Amino acid sequence: MKKFEYGHVFENGIMFLNYELYYKTRTPSYQYARMQCHCGNIFIARVYDVANGRTNSCGDCPTVKLEDYDELTYKITYIGRGKYKGASGLIHKKWYHYLINEMNFNSKWYIKEAETSHALCWALNDNKNSYRVHTLIGKYIFKCDNKKHTVDHINRNELDNSLKNLRVADRTQQCHNVSRTDNKHGFKGVRYGNGTWEMQFNHNKKRVTVCGFKDKYEAALGYNYALDIMNIIAPRNDVDSAHILTDKQKEKILTKLNRKDNQ
C-alpha cells in the first residue's frame, strides 16, 4: 500500500494513513480505493465520497474507551464524534463482556438522548436496530418482562450502569424515582387546594392526600417523610433546615398510610 507522508489530507480535511487505488475507471467519481483508517481497519471506499466528506472512517472504529473504575466496574468514555464526545459513565464488567462476546456489539456504542426526558443513555447499533444498553441488561440478564417490570437507574443517571445502580422496578416504582421540574410550587408532591397546602403521593396504587400544612415547605417535608416511612427510592424535596415537621403532622401522615393499608 502507498504510504502517505505525515500530514497528508484529503480535500475535506480527513487524513488516512494508507491509500491505494483499488478500482480505477475513466470517471474519477466511480474510482474506489483501499484505505487504512485511524483505528487500523482496512476498508474500501469511493474516492469521490472521501474527498467530499461523505466517508470519513471505516464505520467500525471503537467509539468507547475503557478504564478500570474498581474491581467490578469499568469507566466507559465516549470517544466518537458528535456533541457527546468525552461524556462518560460506568458499566459492570460482566455485563460489558456479555454484550461484547454474546451479543457481538464490538464497536457500535454511542450516546442517545431520550425524546421525552432528554436523558442521556448508552445505546448499541447492529446496523439494523438501536438498543438501549440497560434495556438489553434487563432483558437478557435480569430476565425482565418489559410489560410489567423494567430496569431502573437508582441515581437517575442512565449513563451509570454499574451493579449498585440498577434494579428491577415496576411502573409505579419508576414513576416515584423521577425528578420533576414542572411543579409550579417548586416541590414534588405539593399542591394548593381548598384554601390549604396539601401533600399527595401514591401508595398501593392509590392516591393519598394529606392537607392542613401551613405552607408549601411543610407540605414538601411531609412528602419526604412519607417516602422515608415507605422506604421508597425517590428524590427528596430540598427544603431549608429552618422548616420542621411537627409530631402532629407526622401522626396524620402515618394514620393515612395505615388506613390505606387496611382498605
C-alpha positions as CSV (number, residue, x, y, z in Angstrom):
1,M,0.0,0.0,0.0
2,K,1.1,3.5,-0.7
3,K,2.2,5.3,2.4
4,F,1.3,9.0,2.6
5,E,3.7,11.4,4.3
6,Y,2.5,12.5,7.7
7,G,0.1,15.4,7.4
8,H,-1.4,14.4,4.1
9,V,-5.1,15.2,4.0
10,F,-7.9,14.9,1.5
11,E,-9.9,18.0,0.4
12,N,-12.3,17.6,3.3
13,G,-9.6,17.6,5.9
14,I,-9.8,13.8,6.7
15,M,-6.4,12.1,6.8
16,F,-6.0,8.4,6.2
17,L,-2.7,6.6,7.0
18,N,-2.6,4.4,3.9
19,Y,-4.2,4.6,0.5
20,E,-4.0,2.7,-2.8
21,L,-6.3,2.6,-5.8
22,Y,-8.5,-0.5,-5.8
23,Y,-10.7,0.0,-8.8
24,K,-9.8,2.6,-11.5
25,T,-12.2,4.0,-14.1
26,R,-12.2,6.8,-16.6
27,T,-14.7,8.6,-14.4
28,P,-13.0,9.8,-11.2
29,S,-16.2,9.8,-9.3
30,Y,-16.5,6.0,-9.7
31,Q,-13.0,5.1,-8.6
32,Y,-12.6,3.0,-5.4
33,A,-9.6,2.9,-3.1
34,R,-8.4,0.6,-0.3
35,M,-7.7,2.7,2.8
36,Q,-6.5,2.3,6.3
37,C,-8.5,4.1,8.9
38,H,-7.0,5.7,12.1
39,C,-8.2,2.7,14.1
40,G,-6.1,0.4,11.9
41,N,-9.0,-1.2,9.9
42,I,-8.7,-1.7,6.2
43,F,-11.7,-0.7,4.2
44,I,-12.8,0.1,0.6
45,A,-14.5,3.3,-0.2
46,R,-15.3,5.5,-3.2
47,V,-12.6,8.2,-3.6
48,Y,-15.3,10.8,-4.5
49,D,-17.1,10.2,-1.2
50,V,-13.9,10.5,0.8
51,A,-13.0,13.7,-0.9
52,N,-16.4,15.3,-0.3
53,G,-16.6,14.2,3.3
54,R,-19.3,11.6,2.9
55,T,-16.9,8.9,4.1
56,N,-14.6,9.8,7.0
57,S,-14.0,6.5,8.7
58,C,-14.3,2.8,8.2
59,G,-17.5,2.7,10.3
60,D,-16.2,0.1,12.7
61,C,-13.9,2.4,14.8
62,P,-14.1,1.9,18.5
63,T,-16.4,4.5,20.0
64,V,-15.7,4.0,23.7
65,K,-12.6,3.9,25.9
66,L,-12.5,1.6,28.9
67,E,-10.7,2.2,32.2
68,D,-10.9,0.3,35.5
69,Y,-13.1,2.2,38.0
70,D,-13.0,-0.6,40.6
71,E,-12.8,-4.3,40.8
72,L,-16.3,-4.8,39.3
73,T,-16.8,-1.7,37.2
74,Y,-15.4,-0.1,34.1
75,K,-15.4,3.6,33.5
76,I,-16.6,4.0,29.9
77,T,-15.9,7.2,27.9
78,Y,-17.4,8.0,24.5
79,I,-14.6,8.9,22.1
80,G,-16.7,9.0,18.9
81,R,-17.8,12.1,17.0
82,G,-20.6,14.5,18.0
83,K,-21.5,16.8,20.8
84,Y,-21.4,14.0,23.4
85,K,-17.7,13.2,22.8
86,G,-16.0,13.0,26.2
87,A,-19.1,12.0,28.1
88,S,-18.5,9.1,30.5
89,G,-20.4,6.6,32.6
90,L,-20.0,3.3,34.4
91,I,-20.8,-0.3,33.5
92,H,-20.5,-3.6,35.3
93,K,-17.6,-5.6,33.8
94,K,-19.5,-8.8,33.4
95,W,-22.4,-7.1,31.6
96,Y,-20.0,-5.3,29.2
97,H,-18.2,-8.5,28.3
98,Y,-21.6,-10.2,27.8
99,L,-22.7,-7.6,25.3
100,I,-19.3,-7.8,23.5
101,N,-18.9,-11.6,23.5
102,E,-22.5,-12.9,23.4
103,M,-24.3,-10.0,21.6
104,N,-21.4,-9.2,19.3
105,F,-21.6,-5.4,19.9
106,N,-17.9,-4.7,19.5
107,S,-17.8,-1.1,18.4
108,K,-21.3,0.2,17.9
109,W,-21.6,2.0,21.2
110,Y,-22.9,5.6,21.2
111,I,-24.9,8.0,23.4
112,K,-28.6,8.6,22.8
113,E,-30.9,11.3,24.1
114,A,-34.4,10.4,25.1
115,E,-37.1,12.2,23.2
116,T,-39.3,13.0,26.3
117,S,-37.0,13.2,29.3
118,H,-33.9,14.3,27.3
119,A,-31.8,12.0,29.5
120,L,-28.6,10.5,28.0
121,C,-28.1,6.8,27.9
122,W,-25.8,4.3,26.3
123,A,-27.1,2.7,23.1
124,L,-25.9,0.0,20.7
125,N,-26.4,-0.3,17.0
126,D,-26.2,-3.5,14.9
127,N,-26.6,-1.7,11.6
128,K,-30.3,-2.6,11.7
129,N,-31.7,-1.6,15.0
130,S,-30.8,0.6,18.0
131,Y,-30.9,-0.8,21.6
132,R,-30.5,0.8,24.9
133,V,-27.8,-0.9,27.0
134,H,-29.9,-1.0,30.2
135,T,-32.8,-2.5,28.2
136,L,-30.6,-5.3,27.0
137,I,-29.3,-5.9,30.5
138,G,-32.8,-6.1,31.8
139,K,-34.0,-8.4,29.1
140,Y,-31.1,-10.9,28.9
141,I,-29.5,-10.7,32.4
142,F,-32.3,-9.7,34.8
143,K,-34.9,-11.5,32.6
144,C,-37.4,-8.6,33.0
145,D,-40.9,-8.7,31.5
146,N,-40.9,-5.3,29.8
147,K,-44.6,-5.0,30.1
148,K,-44.6,-5.1,33.9
149,H,-41.0,-4.8,35.1
150,T,-38.1,-2.8,33.7
151,V,-34.6,-1.7,34.7
152,D,-34.4,1.4,36.8
153,H,-31.3,3.6,37.5
154,I,-31.4,4.3,41.2
155,N,-29.4,7.6,41.0
156,R,-31.4,8.6,37.8
157,N,-28.2,8.7,35.8
158,E,-28.8,6.5,32.8
159,L,-25.1,6.6,31.8
160,D,-24.3,4.7,35.1
161,N,-24.9,1.0,34.5
162,S,-22.9,-0.2,37.5
163,L,-24.1,-3.1,39.6
164,K,-25.1,-0.9,42.5
165,N,-27.2,1.5,40.4
166,L,-29.5,-0.9,38.6
167,R,-32.6,-2.6,40.0
168,V,-35.7,-4.2,38.6
169,A,-38.8,-2.0,39.1
170,D,-42.4,-1.8,38.1
171,R,-44.1,1.2,36.6
172,T,-45.1,2.7,40.0
173,Q,-41.5,2.5,41.3
174,Q,-40.2,4.0,38.1
175,C,-42.6,6.9,38.4
176,H,-41.6,7.6,42.0
177,N,-37.9,7.8,41.1
178,V,-38.3,10.7,38.7
179,S,-37.1,14.3,39.3
180,R,-40.0,16.6,38.4
181,T,-39.3,20.2,37.4
182,D,-42.8,21.1,36.2
183,N,-44.4,21.7,39.6
184,K,-45.3,25.4,39.8
185,H,-44.7,25.4,43.5
186,G,-41.1,24.1,43.1
187,F,-41.6,20.8,45.1
188,K,-42.6,17.3,44.1
189,G,-45.9,16.1,45.6
190,V,-47.1,19.5,46.7
191,R,-50.3,21.4,45.7
192,Y,-52.5,24.1,47.0
193,G,-56.2,23.4,47.2
194,N,-59.3,24.1,49.2
195,G,-57.6,27.0,50.9
196,T,-54.7,24.9,52.4
197,W,-51.5,23.3,51.4
198,E,-51.7,19.6,50.6
199,M,-49.2,16.8,50.1
200,Q,-50.0,13.9,47.7
201,F,-48.4,10.6,46.9
202,N,-49.3,7.2,45.6
203,H,-49.4,4.2,48.0
204,N,-50.5,0.7,47.0
205,K,-51.8,2.1,43.7
206,K,-54.0,4.6,45.5
207,R,-53.5,8.3,45.8
208,V,-53.1,9.6,49.4
209,T,-53.8,13.2,50.2
210,V,-52.8,14.9,53.5
211,C,-53.9,18.5,54.0
212,G,-53.6,21.1,56.7
213,F,-50.0,22.3,56.1
214,K,-49.4,26.0,56.7
215,D,-47.1,26.5,53.8
216,K,-45.6,24.6,50.9
217,Y,-42.3,23.9,52.8
218,E,-44.1,21.9,55.4
219,A,-46.0,20.0,52.7
220,A,-42.7,19.2,51.0
221,L,-41.3,17.9,54.3
222,G,-44.4,15.8,54.7
223,Y,-43.8,14.3,51.3
224,N,-40.2,13.5,52.3
225,Y,-41.4,11.9,55.5
226,A,-43.9,9.7,53.7
227,L,-41.2,8.4,51.3
228,D,-39.0,7.6,54.3
229,I,-41.7,5.7,56.1
230,M,-42.5,3.6,52.9
231,N,-38.7,3.2,52.2
232,I,-39.2,4.4,48.6
233,I,-36.3,5.1,46.3
234,A,-37.1,8.6,45.0
235,P,-35.6,12.1,45.0
236,R,-36.5,14.1,48.1
237,N,-37.5,17.7,48.2
238,D,-34.7,20.1,49.1
239,V,-36.2,22.1,52.0
240,D,-34.3,24.6,54.2
241,S,-33.5,23.3,57.7
242,A,-35.4,26.2,59.3
243,H,-38.7,24.4,58.5
244,I,-39.7,21.5,60.7
245,L,-42.4,18.9,60.5
246,T,-44.4,18.7,63.8
247,D,-45.3,15.4,65.6
248,K,-49.0,16.0,64.9
249,Q,-48.4,16.3,61.1
250,K,-46.3,13.1,61.2
251,E,-49.1,11.3,63.1
252,K,-51.6,12.4,60.5
253,I,-49.4,11.0,57.6
254,L,-49.0,7.7,59.5
255,T,-52.7,7.5,60.0
256,K,-53.4,8.0,56.3
257,L,-50.9,5.2,55.4
258,N,-52.4,2.8,57.9
259,R,-55.9,3.5,56.7
260,K,-54.8,2.7,53.1
261,D,-53.1,-0.5,54.2
262,N,-56.2,-1.7,55.8
263,Q,-58.5,-1.0,52.9
